[in-house]
C-alpha cells in the first residue's frame, strides 16, 4: 500500500469513527447503527478507490467516450501524424498489425516494439517460439519474451515492414511502440500536449 493510500485509509477510519460517535450519541438501536456504519464504510471505500485510481479511471472514461462520440486522439495532417496526450499523460497510437487494429503506448524508452502474446497471436505475428528467449527488464522485474516479426505495421500514414518485436504473456494488456519504429521516422517530437511524427520523405 502506498503512502497516499495509507493517508486515505487513516482519514477514512477517522471519518467512520466520527460517524459512529454521532450515531451512538443519538441513542438509536444497535441494528440501525450497524447498518448505518456499513453504509458509510461502503461510501468511503468507493471514494478511496476512485481517488486511488483516478488516472486509470479517467483514461478508461476518455477511451469509452471517444469510441461513443467518434472523437479521435490522433489526426493525419498531410503526411504528418499528430497524437494528443491522453489523460493518463501518455501518447497512444491506433495502429494496424497485419491488418488488425491494435492500440499501442508510444514509449521512446523502449528499444524494441513489444506486444502481448494474446494480441500477437490474434494478429498473426510471426513468433519464433522455437528460438532462445530474450530477457527484458521492466518495472515489474525481469520478463522472459520471445522474438517475432510484424509483417506490416501501419500507424497513420506510416508503414513499417518486417518490424522486429518482442512478445510475452507477462506484458499484460499493454502493447508498446518502441524506438525501432520511431527511428524509422524522419522526425518525431512533442510540442505542448501533442506528439508529431513525420515519415521519411515528408515535407515539414
N, C-alpha and C positions, 0 to 999 in steps of 0.2 A: 504494500500500500504506500502511495507517495505521501509527501509531506502535506500537500494541498488536501488530499483525501483524508488524512488524519485530522486536519483542522476542521474540515467539513463534518467529520464524524463527531468531533467534540462539540461543535455548535449544535448539531442535530440532537445529541444526547442532552445538552443543556436546555434546548427548547422543549424537549419531551418532559424533562423534569419540571419546567415551569408550567407546562400544560397540565401535568399530573397534579401538581400542587394546587392549581386553580380548581381542578375538578374535585379534589378531596375537600377543599375549603367550602365547596357548595353542599357538602353532605348528601350527595346523591348515592344511589345504590351501587354496590360493588360491580355488578354485571354491566351497568351502563358506563362505569369508569373504565372497565377493561375494553369495552367496545370503542369508546372514545380514544383511549390511548393507542389501540391498534390502528384505528383510522388515521390518527395524526402521524403515527410511525410510518404508515404506507405513503402518506403525502410527502413526508420528509425524505423517504427513500427515493421516491420518484424525482424530487428536486435535486438530490445528490447525484443520481445517475445522469440527469440532464446536464448538470453543471460539469461533472467529471468528463463527460463525452460530448461536450458542446461542439467541438470542431468536427468530430466524426459525424455527428447527427446533422450538422449544418451541411457537410459535404454530401451526405445521402439525400437530404432535402433538396439541395440545389440540383443534384443529378436527376431526381424524380421529377421535379417541377420543370427541369429543362426538357425532359422527354415528353412531358404532357403539353408544354407550351410551344415546343419546337425551338426553343432558344438554344443556340449553339455556342460553345465556348471557343470554337476555332473558326477562322474565316480565311478564305483564299482571296488574296488581292493580287491579280495578275499571276505571276509565278511565285509569289511570296505567301507563306503561311503564317498567320497571326493567331496566337493562342492566348486567351485571357487567363489570368491567375485565378485558380479556384478558391473557394472559401477556406480550404484547408492549407492554403499557402503554396500549393504545388501547381505544376503545369501538367495537364492531362491531354493526351493526343488520341483522337479517334482514328484508328488505322484499320487497314485490311491486311490480314496474313493469309496468303494464298486464297484471297477472295472472301475470307471470313472476317466479320467485324470484330475487332479486339481493341480494348481500351488500354493504353499504356501510360504509366507515370514516366515523365521525362526526367532523367537523373544523369547530370553531367559527371557525377562522382562514380558512376558505374562504368567500368571499362567495356563490358560486353552486354548486349541486349539479353534480357532474361525473361523467361516465360514459365508459367505454372505447367506442370505435367498435363493436367486435365485440358487446359486450353491448347497446348501444343499438339496434343493428340487429336483434338477436335478439328484443328486447322491443318492437319496432315503435314506437320513439320517433320522433316527427316531427322529422326533422333538416332544417334549412334549408341544404341543400347548395348552392343557387344564390346565397345571400347572401354578404356580405363576411365573411371570417373574423375572429375575435377573437384577440388575442394575450394569453396569460397567463404570468405569471412564476411558475415553480415551482422546486423545489430543484435540478432538473436543467437549469435555464435557461428560456428563453422557448419556449412551446409554442403552435403555431397550432391553433385549435379552431373548430368550427362550433357555432352556437347551435341549440337544439332545444327541444322541449316534451314533457314527460311527461304524457300524458293523465290517468293516475291512479297516484299513488304511495301505497302503503299500508305503514305501519310500525306494527305492533301495532294498537292501536285507532284510530290516527290516519291520516287520508287527506288528501292534497293533490291538488288538481285543476288541470290545466294549469300544471304547475310548470316554470318555465324551467330549462334545463340546458345545460351546455357539453359537447361531445363531441369526443374526439380519440383517434386511434390511439396517440399518444405517451404517453397515461396508463398504458399497460401493462396490468396486471391489476387496478388499483385503481379502485373507484368510490367517490366521496366525497359524503357528505351534508353540504351546506353551510348557511350562515346563512339563505338564502332559504326553507329548510324549517323550521329551528329557530325562526325569528322568527314563524312561524305558531302556535307553541305558546303556551299560557297562561304556562308557565314551563318552564325546563329548568335542571338544576343537578347538581352532583356532590357526593355525600355518601360520604365514605370511598372505597371502591373501586367505587362504584355510581353510574351516571348515571340520573337520574329525569326523565322527560318527561311533562308534563301538558298535554293538549289544551285548547283553548278550551272553556269551559262546564263544566269538570270541578270537582269539589269536592276540596279538599286533604285 
